[in-house]
Amino acid sequence: MLEAIPSDIAREITAAVSVPTIGIGAGVACDGQVLVSYDMLGMDETFKPRFVRRFATLGARSRTRSART
């Protein structure tokens, strides 16, 4: 598990070890990636890791929907 490290370092580590590397914010050179659905779905608008693409804003939507009911 390589978390929040520069991609060039992740690439070097991946090349140097014989086991698969899994990255979370470590670039595309890792053998796999972790994506946290809570972050991707925008459940907390105050926290946005720079390496996560946000696909929705469900936190805000759920509060808006709750306010209408």
N, C-alpha and C positions, 0 to 999 in steps of 0.2 A: 504494500500500500504506500503510494507516494502522494503526499498531500501538500498542495499549495507550494510547490517548488518550481523553479524555472524550468522550462521545457528542455533546455540543453542539458541540464543536470539529469533530468528524468531519462532522456535519451541515452546518456552515458551509463546510468545505472541499469537500464533495460538491456543494453548491449553487454554489460559485464556479468549479469547473473543468469543462471540457467532455469530459474523459475519465472512464471509469468508475473509481470508487474501490473498493478491496477492503480490508476491515477484518479485523483479527485482534485482538479485544478492544477494538474501537472503537465498539461500539453498532450499532444496526440501521439507521441512516441511510445507511450505505455501500451501494453498488450490489451488492456481493457479500461473502461471508464466507469466511475460511479456517478450517477446523477440522482440527486435527492429530489423525490417528487414534491415534497413540501416546498422546496425552493423553486422548482420549475413551474409549479402551479400558482405561485404568488400568494401563499397563505399568510405570509408576514411581510408587509410592505416595507418595514423598517430594516430588513436584512436582505441584501441582494449581493451575493458573491459575484465578483466580476467575471468569473468563468462560467456562469450559469445563464443559459438562455431562458427567459421567462415566457411561457406559452399562454398564461392566463393570469388573472388577478382574482382568484377565487376568495381570498380573504375579504377584499372590499365588496365583492359581489354577495357573499353570504351575509355580511352585515347590512347591506342595502336591502336584501330580500327579507331579512329578519325584521327590519324596521317597518316594512310594508304590511307585515302580517299581524 
